Amino acid sequence: MLTPVTDTDGAPFWEYAARGELRVQACGDCGEPRFPPRPCCPHCQSFAAEWRPVSGRGRVWSYVVPHPPLLPDYAAQAPYNVVVVELEEHPRIRLVGNLVSHAGAPLDSVDPGRIRIGARVRVAFGDDGLPRWVPA
């Protein structure tokens, strides 16, 4: 199973995801949301941070279907899609994941020919705790 590589700034994202919660980092002073997580706010330069829940609704901003040759761990799962989702309430926040037919579905459960930029999606968490996206 592939697992995310975490760092100090991003670890809370994965901890919340493991509990089925989608949260993004926000500045503890000016309140500006930011992703990817980082130690300093790019707007006010504060080091204060908090993790705010988001709705988990968004739209497909972009996507790709990787083709071989792939790294062995990924090749075993091909074909699969990788989508970039723009969050509904924070359009500047974009998260990367996979579009699947339903929570817990395999990565190849959506025909790549059916994926459309602008399609509405919502977050779903599988047994592995990874956030994936399903049609809204």
VOMAR-123559 format. One record per atom (N, C-alpha, C): residue number from 1; x, y, z. Coordinates in steps of 0.001 Angstrom, whole numbers. Example, Ala and Ser with C-alpha at 12.3 -4.5 7.8 and 13.67 -1.06 7.14 Angstrom:
REM VOMAR-123559
k_X_Y_Z
1_13190_-5690_7800
1_12300_-4500_7800
1_13200_-3300_7800
2_12850_-2250_7080
2_13670_-1060_7140
2_12900_30_7870
This chain:
REM VOMAR-123559
k_X_Y_Z
1_844_-1186_0
1_0_0_0
1_886_1245_0
2_544_2217_-798
2_1271_3475_-846
2_775_4370_278
3_1687_5009_972
3_1316_5902_2065
3_1967_7259_1849
4_1334_8317_2359
4_1914_9646_2171
4_3176_9824_3001
5_4066_10642_2488
5_5255_11041_3227
5_4884_12335_3943
6_5014_12343_5261
6_4599_13525_6015
6_5806_14315_6497
7_5573_15583_6744
7_6563_16446_7368
7_5872_17132_8549
8_6607_17895_9306
8_6055_18535_10499
8_4865_19430_10169
9_4982_20221_9108
9_3909_21157_8765
9_2667_20447_8242
10_2853_19372_7478
10_1713_18686_6858
10_1140_17540_7662
11_1822_17095_8716
11_1350_15935_9483
11_-86_16081_9988
12_-518_17244_10478
12_-1906_17344_10938
12_-2942_17070_9839
13_-2628_17441_8597
13_-3553_17157_7491
13_-3854_15663_7434
14_-2791_14841_7515
14_-2956_13391_7413
14_-3589_12799_8664
15_-3328_13406_9833
15_-3961_12933_11064
15_-5467_13153_11011
16_-5897_14321_10545
16_-7331_14588_10396
16_-7937_13669_9330
17_-7243_13498_8231
17_-7750_12636_7155
17_-7958_11210_7653
18_-7045_10718_8474
18_-7178_9364_9015
18_-8453_9225_9849
19_-8960_10355_10368
19_-10212_10359_11139
19_-11418_10697_10264
20_-11187_10841_8949
20_-12284_11164_8035
20_-12654_12626_8006
21_-11712_13501_8352
21_-11956_14941_8343
21_-11043_15611_7324
22_-11627_16512_6538
22_-10820_17302_5613
22_-10637_18683_6228
23_-9391_19021_6508
23_-9058_20322_7091
23_-7890_20926_6324
24_-7846_22260_6316
24_-6716_22960_5719
24_-6120_23900_6757
25_-4857_24153_6598
25_-4162_25061_7497
25_-4613_26489_7212
26_-4758_27281_8270
26_-5073_28700_8137
26_-4181_29469_9088
27_-3952_30725_8777
27_-3152_31573_9643
27_-3903_31820_10941
28_-3224_31667_12067
28_-3842_31914_13359
28_-4024_33387_13665
29_-3416_34269_12859
29_-3563_35708_13073
29_-4507_36353_12055
30_-4189_36241_10757
30_-5037_36911_9751
30_-6160_36018_9236
31_-6082_34698_9506
31_-7158_33783_9122
31_-7094_33278_7697
32_-6114_33705_6928
32_-6012_33296_5526
32_-5707_31799_5422
33_-6527_31038_4660
33_-6219_29612_4480
33_-5017_29438_3563
34_-4276_28349_3803
34_-3110_28091_2952
34_-2916_26588_2785
35_-2537_26240_1576
35_-2209_24859_1251
35_-1296_24901_52
36_-191_24197_66
36_212_23227_1069
36_573_23903_2381
37_542_23121_3476
37_878_23664_4788
37_2327_24157_4813
38_2544_25215_5567
38_3898_25759_5717
38_3976_26518_7040
39_5180_26779_7505
39_5314_27371_8842
39_4912_28844_8925
40_5012_29572_7831
40_4791_31023_7873
40_3688_31433_6902
41_2826_32341_7335
41_1751_32847_6475
41_2349_33722_5370
42_2024_33433_4120
42_2563_34256_3027
42_1908_35639_2941
43_814_35858_3707
43_112_37145_3639
43_572_38115_4727
44_700_37602_5977
44_1066_38502_7072
44_2366_38096_7780
45_2988_37002_7321
45_4257_36501_7847
45_4166_35992_9290
46_2980_35718_9778
46_2812_35158_11116
46_3186_33678_11122
47_3679_33205_12242
47_3971_31786_12408
47_2830_31053_13124
48_1759_31762_13450
48_603_31136_14100
48_-208_30375_13046
49_-649_29182_13414
49_-1425_28377_12461
49_-2498_27593_13197
50_-3576_27282_12487
50_-4644_26425_12990
50_-5177_25608_11827
51_-5901_24542_12140
51_-6452_23653_11117
51_-7960_23766_11118
52_-8517_24266_10015
52_-9961_24501_9923
52_-10638_23461_9044
53_-11801_22993_9479
53_-12547_22056_8632
53_-13076_22766_7387
54_-13140_22047_6286
54_-13732_22547_5045
54_-14828_21575_4628
55_-15694_22022_3750
55_-16874_21233_3367
55_-16536_19933_2637
56_-15397_19924_1940
56_-15068_18748_1136
56_-15733_18777_-224
57_-16349_19893_-579
57_-16953_20039_-1911
57_-16021_20875_-2779
58_-15993_20536_-4061
58_-15152_21288_-4979
58_-15446_20922_-6413
59_-14511_21267_-7278
59_-14657_20928_-8690
59_-13303_20502_-9228
60_-13341_19672_-10246
60_-12104_19214_-10882
60_-11500_20404_-11619
61_-10319_20801_-11208
61_-9620_21921_-11816
61_-8725_21428_-12955
62_-8152_20230_-12784
62_-7311_19606_-13797
62_-7195_18126_-13470
63_-6688_17361_-14414
63_-6467_15937_-14152
63_-5479_15367_-15156
64_-4959_14187_-14821
64_-4055_13464_-15699
64_-4283_11978_-15476
65_-4040_11193_-16516
65_-4049_9733_-16410
65_-2647_9285_-16797
66_-1817_8928_-15791
66_-444_8526_-16100
66_-404_7258_-16944
67_538_7201_-17842
67_727_6024_-18691
67_2105_5433_-18414
68_2235_4130_-18572
68_3551_3495_-18353
68_4598_4136_-19248
69_5854_4104_-18864
69_6395_3382_-17710
69_6212_4185_-16416
70_5819_3485_-15374
70_5626_4066_-14056
70_6515_3341_-13056
71_6690_3925_-11895
71_7383_3220_-10829
71_6603_1951_-10501
72_7267_872_-10137
72_6589_-414_-9932
72_5368_-366_-9009
73_5435_343_-7886
73_4290_393_-6978
73_3082_1078_-7614
74_3332_2013_-8502
74_2237_2709_-9175
74_1755_1922_-10390
75_2658_1293_-11097
75_2295_533_-12300
75_1307_-574_-11962
76_1443_-1164_-10791
76_540_-2231_-10385
76_-893_-1739_-10223
77_-1086_-430_-10052
77_-2428_127_-9872
77_-2985_767_-11144
78_-2203_878_-12184
78_-2622_1553_-13418
78_-3679_735_-14152
79_-4567_1371_-14912
79_-4650_2822_-15094
79_-5416_3478_-13941
80_-5051_4675_-13623
80_-5727_5441_-12587
80_-5628_6910_-12951
81_-6451_7722_-12312
81_-6434_9154_-12582
81_-5861_9885_-11382
82_-5373_11065_-11629
82_-4963_11989_-10579
82_-5665_13304_-10890
83_-6481_13775_-9941
83_-7220_15013_-10153
83_-6701_16105_-9224
84_-6830_17335_-9684
84_-6573_18502_-8858
84_-7944_19119_-8612
85_-8321_19217_-7340
85_-9646_19711_-6969
85_-9528_21079_-6317
86_-10302_22009_-6856
86_-10390_23357_-6309
86_-11522_23355_-5283
87_-11230_23727_-4046
87_-12251_23711_-3003
87_-13303_24789_-3227
88_-14548_24427_-2971
88_-15676_25331_-3200
88_-15549_26629_-2401
89_-15236_26532_-1112
89_-15210_27729_-281
89_-13880_28481_-318
90_-12841_27847_-855
90_-11535_28482_-967
90_-10950_28154_-2337
91_-11380_28823_-3405
91_-10946_28463_-4762
91_-9444_28493_-4989
92_-8696_29216_-4144
92_-7237_29221_-4311
92_-6598_27974_-3710
93_-7365_27210_-2944
93_-6848_25979_-2349
93_-7164_24832_-3300
94_-6136_24137_-3721
94_-6306_22997_-4638
94_-5623_21777_-4051
95_-6370_20674_-4005
95_-5869_19427_-3431
95_-5742_18377_-4523
96_-4745_17542_-4415
96_-4500_16478_-5383
96_-5017_15168_-4812
97_-5647_14360_-5644
97_-6146_13056_-5210
97_-6588_12240_-6407
98_-7432_11264_-6141
98_-7962_10409_-7201
98_-9473_10515_-7211
99_-10068_10436_-8390
99_-11519_10401_-8538
99_-11941_8940_-8602
100_-12809_8537_-7668
100_-13309_7167_-7620
100_-14836_7203_-7655
101_-15456_6069_-7958
101_-16911_6033_-8100
101_-17635_6176_-6763
102_-17050_5672_-5674
102_-17642_5766_-4340
102_-16551_5512_-3302
103_-16828_5859_-2063
103_-15838_5661_-1003
103_-15423_4200_-957
104_-14135_3968_-893
104_-13620_2610_-841
104_-13448_1933_-2187
105_-13859_2592_-3266
105_-13735_2014_-4608
105_-12271_2031_-5046
106_-11896_1105_-5933
106_-10511_1092_-6420
106_-10206_2313_-7286
107_-8904_2585_-7448
107_-8477_3763_-8208
107_-8935_3741_-9655
108_-9176_2567_-10217
108_-9602_2492_-11623
108_-11119_2405_-11772
109_-11884_2837_-10763
109_-13344_2691_-10795
109_-14050_3745_-11632
110_-13348_4764_-12082
110_-13936_5789_-12953
110_-13231_5733_-14306
111_-14002_5564_-15359
111_-13458_5560_-16717
111_-12826_6925_-16984
112_-11534_6980_-17326
112_-10875_8267_-17570
112_-11586_9119_-18622
113_-12266_8497_-19556
113_-12986_9249_-20580
113_-14191_10011_-20056
114_-14601_9721_-18833
114_-15761_10393_-18236
114_-15378_11569_-17342
115_-14088_11767_-17110
115_-13645_12856_-16241
115_-13705_14170_-17017
116_-14250_15190_-16386
116_-14385_16498_-17021
116_-13886_17593_-16092
117_-13118_18522_-16639
117_-12719_19699_-15886
117_-13990_20484_-15567
118_-14096_20910_-14317
118_-15279_21638_-13859
118_-16315_20750_-13194
119_-16161_19426_-13283
119_-17129_18518_-12671
119_-17127_18698_-11157
120_-18321_18693_-10581
120_-18468_18830_-9130
120_-18129_17511_-8449
121_-17365_17615_-7368
121_-16939_16436_-6612
121_-17057_16735_-5122
122_-16971_15667_-4333
122_-16911_15813_-2879
122_-15914_14799_-2354
123_-15364_15090_-1204
123_-14349_14216_-630
123_-14999_12949_-70
124_-14266_11853_-134
124_-14667_10578_468
124_-13399_9935_1005
125_-13505_9300_2136
125_-12341_8671_2747
125_-12491_7162_2688
126_-11436_6493_2224
126_-11428_5038_2180
126_-10931_4472_3490
127_-10851_3172_3566
127_-10362_2505_4768
127_-8921_2876_5082
128_-8172_3319_4076
128_-6772_3686_4285
128_-6603_5106_4828
129_-7715_5850_4970
129_-7656_7199_5499
129_-7242_8253_4504
130_-7032_7873_3246
130_-6639_8850_2237
130_-7864_9546_1674
131_-7809_10878_1547
131_-8931_11565_919
131_-8933_11315_-593
132_-10084_10899_-1079
132_-10291_10738_-2523
132_-11531_11535_-2865
133_-11857_11599_-4133
133_-12969_12419_-4597
133_-13978_11552_-5313
134_-15242_11858_-5119
134_-16334_11145_-5783
134_-17217_12171_-6477
135_-17909_11778_-7553
135_-18821_12726_-8200
135_-19862_13241_-7195
136_-20152_14522_-7253
136_-21121_15122_-6322
136_-22540_14906_-6792
